[in-house]
Amino acid sequence: MPEAAVDLIQDAERAQSILQPIRLRLLESLRQPDSAAGLARRLGMPRQKLNYHLRELEKNGFLELVEERRKGNCVERVVRATARSYLVDPAALGALAADPDRVADRLSASYLIAVAARAIRDLASLRRRSDAAGKKLATLTLQTDVRFASAETRHAFARELSAELARLAARYHDETVSGGRRFKFFVGGYPDPGPGRGHAPSTAPGGDGGLKTGGEAVP
């Protein structure tokens, strides 16, 4: 099975099984296949202790078997991580998950966080359905960095962006056509956290954002 780019962890029990320092370290070490004996040598830890954590990670779908090697009277299992990155789906928190409908201040960071969390929940559900159908999920991602000279220019940018989004929505939204499909869009912005505190800039300041599209999925 090819490793996934991102594994969305969708239930609390599975999240609990990974959120231990030793298991996070093991997953990072198993981006390349290895055995318990190999990991014990690399990490300087007892093999018996590692075996327990490896079994738990494999039971919860974070590791997959690559091969079995016979060494004398023993069989050595070689495993690897099933994904390159992991993200806990906010739905794992159940009723405690962030909900934009419960945030009164639409201009707050809490509201942006709640909207982003809802997008993750929706995408997790849609991806499960598209994977089950063997189809790609139709998505659109636009990303860029903008350096504003002042708060006034930032406000002007927000006004223009809002007006343009409203214009495009009015132009393309169609409730009458048969076979149409509704898509959700949201636009959010936040200050750059600075070097070493967030992701690397996706573009040069003022440049065009990256664009990514996918294929159609099940409804």
C-alpha positions in Angstrom: 0.0 0.0 0.0 1.5 3.4 -0.9 1.8 5.8 2.0 -0.7 8.6 2.2 0.4 12.3 2.3 -1.8 13.0 5.3 -3.6 10.6 7.6 -6.7 12.3 9.1 -7.2 10.8 12.5 -11.0 10.7 13.0 -11.7 9.2 16.3 -10.5 9.9 19.9 -9.3 6.3 20.6 -7.0 6.4 17.6 -5.8 9.9 18.4 -5.0 8.8 22.0 -2.9 5.8 20.6 -0.6 8.1 18.7 -0.2 11.1 21.0 2.6 9.7 23.1 6.2 11.0 22.6 7.8 7.6 22.1 5.2 6.7 19.4 5.6 10.0 17.6 9.3 9.4 17.6 8.8 5.9 16.2 6.6 7.1 13.4 9.1 9.7 12.4 11.8 7.1 12.4 9.7 4.7 10.3 9.3 7.0 7.3 11.8 4.4 5.9 11.1 0.7 6.6 12.8 -0.8 9.6 12.5 -3.6 12.2 12.2 -3.5 15.9 15.9 -4.6 16.2 17.0 -1.9 13.8 15.0 0.8 15.6 16.5 -0.4 19.0 20.0 0.1 17.6 19.2 3.5 16.1 17.3 4.9 19.0 19.2 3.2 21.8 16.1 1.7 23.4 15.2 -1.9 24.5 13.7 -3.9 21.8 11.0 -5.4 24.1 9.8 -1.9 24.9 9.7 -0.9 21.2 7.8 -4.1 20.3 4.9 -3.1 22.5 4.5 0.4 21.0 5.0 -0.9 17.4 2.2 -3.4 18.0 -0.1 -0.7 19.2 0.7 1.6 16.3 0.2 -1.2 13.8 -3.1 -2.2 15.4 -4.4 1.4 15.0 -3.4 1.6 11.4 -0.3 3.8 11.7 2.1 1.2 10.6 2.0 -1.4 7.8 4.0 -4.6 7.2 6.6 -4.3 4.4 8.2 -7.7 4.7 9.1 -10.6 7.0 12.8 -11.7 7.2 13.8 -15.0 8.7 16.9 -14.8 10.9 17.8 -18.2 12.3 14.8 -19.4 14.3 13.2 -15.9 14.4 11.1 -14.0 11.9 11.9 -10.3 11.8 9.0 -8.0 10.8 9.9 -4.9 8.8 7.3 -2.1 9.0 6.9 1.5 7.9 4.6 4.5 8.6 1.4 4.5 6.6 1.5 8.3 6.0 4.1 11.1 5.8 2.0 13.5 8.1 -0.8 13.2 10.6 -3.7 15.5 11.5 -6.3 15.0 14.2 -9.8 15.6 12.8 -11.6 18.1 15.1 -14.6 15.7 14.9 -12.6 13.4 17.2 -13.7 15.8 20.0 -17.4 15.2 19.3 -19.6 17.9 20.7 -16.6 19.8 22.0 -15.2 20.4 18.5 -14.9 24.0 17.3 -18.2 25.2 15.7 -18.3 28.5 13.9 -22.1 28.8 14.7 -21.2 29.1 18.4 -18.7 31.9 17.9 -20.4 35.3 18.0 -17.4 37.5 16.9 -17.0 36.9 13.2 -13.8 39.0 13.1 -12.0 37.0 15.8 -9.3 34.4 15.5 -11.6 31.9 17.2 -14.1 32.2 14.3 -11.3 31.6 11.7 -10.1 28.6 13.7 -13.7 27.2 13.9 -14.3 27.7 10.2 -11.0 26.0 9.3 -11.9 23.1 11.7 -15.2 22.7 10.0 -13.5 22.5 6.6 -11.2 19.7 7.9 -14.2 17.8 9.2 -16.0 18.1 5.9 -12.9 17.1 3.9 -12.3 14.1 6.1 -15.9 12.9 5.5 -15.7 13.6 1.7 -12.3 11.9 1.4 -13.6 8.7 3.1 -16.5 8.6 0.6 -14.3 9.3 -2.5 -11.7 6.8 -1.4 -14.4 4.2 -1.0 -15.6 4.9 -4.5 -12.1 4.9 -5.9 -12.5 8.5 -7.2 -10.5 11.7 -6.6 -12.0 14.5 -4.6 -12.6 17.8 -6.4 -10.8 20.5 -4.4 -9.3 24.0 -5.0 -6.5 25.5 -3.0 -5.2 29.1 -3.5 -2.4 30.3 -1.2 -0.2 33.4 -1.2 1.6 35.8 1.1 1.0 39.6 1.1 3.0 42.1 3.0 0.9 45.2 3.8 2.5 48.6 4.3 -0.1 49.6 7.0 -3.3 48.6 8.7 -5.1 50.9 6.2 -3.8 49.0 3.2 -4.8 45.7 4.9 -8.3 46.9 5.4 -8.5 48.1 1.8 -7.3 44.7 0.6 -10.0 43.0 2.7 -12.7 45.3 1.3 -11.7 44.7 -2.3 -11.3 40.9 -1.8 -14.8 40.7 -0.2 -16.3 42.7 -3.0 -14.6 40.5 -5.7 -15.7 37.3 -4.0 -19.3 38.5 -3.8 -19.1 39.4 -7.5 -17.8 36.0 -8.5 -20.3 34.2 -6.3 -23.2 36.2 -7.8 -21.9 35.5 -11.3 -21.4 31.7 -11.1 -24.0 30.6 -8.4 -26.9 28.8 -10.1 -29.7 27.2 -8.2 -31.7 26.3 -11.3 -29.5 24.1 -13.5 -30.0 20.3 -13.2 -26.9 18.3 -12.1 -25.1 21.2 -10.5 -23.1 20.8 -7.3 -22.6 23.1 -4.4 -19.1 23.9 -3.3 -18.0 25.7 -0.1 -15.4 28.5 -0.1 -13.9 30.5 2.7 -11.1 33.0 2.8 -9.0 33.6 5.8 -5.9 35.6 6.6 -3.5 35.8 9.6 -0.1 37.3 10.4 3.0 35.3 9.4 4.2 33.6 12.6 7.8 34.2 11.5 10.8 31.9 10.7 10.7 28.6 12.5 7.2 29.2 13.9 5.1 28.1 10.9 5.3 26.8 7.3 7.7 28.3 4.8 6.2 31.0 2.5 4.5 29.5 -0.5 5.4 32.3 -2.8 7.5 35.4 -3.0 5.7 38.4 -1.4 3.3 39.8 -3.9 3.6 36.7 -6.1 0.8 34.5 -7.4 -0.6 31.9 -5.1 -0.2 28.2 -5.7 -3.2 26.5 -7.4 -4.1 22.8 -6.8 -7.1 21.0 -8.3 -8.4 17.5 -8.0 -10.9 15.2 -9.8 -14.6 14.7 -9.2 -15.8 12.6 -6.2 -19.0 10.9 -5.2 -21.8 13.3 -4.1 
